[in-house]
Amino acid sequence: MENSKEEKGAIVELIKNGPARITGDFTIVGYESVKTEAYLCRCGGTKNAPFCDGSHLSQPAK
């Protein structure tokens, strides 16, 4: 018998010259208050690690 319940995981979208957007069913260890969406810094300039604070906007495009 097939399982009719579809399992859903996280979807990671890498935004050009920006953060990684994570949506879906996920947990960021130490940040359990994050529920269904998060933007994670990829430029290393955020003051709110691991989350994006828009610092990439003031940096040259990569």
Secondary structure as UniProt FT lines:
FT   STRAND          10..14
FT   TURN            16..17
FT   STRAND          20..24
FT   TURN            29..30
FT   TURN            32..33
FT   STRAND          37..40
FT   TURN            49..50
FT   HELIX           55..58
//
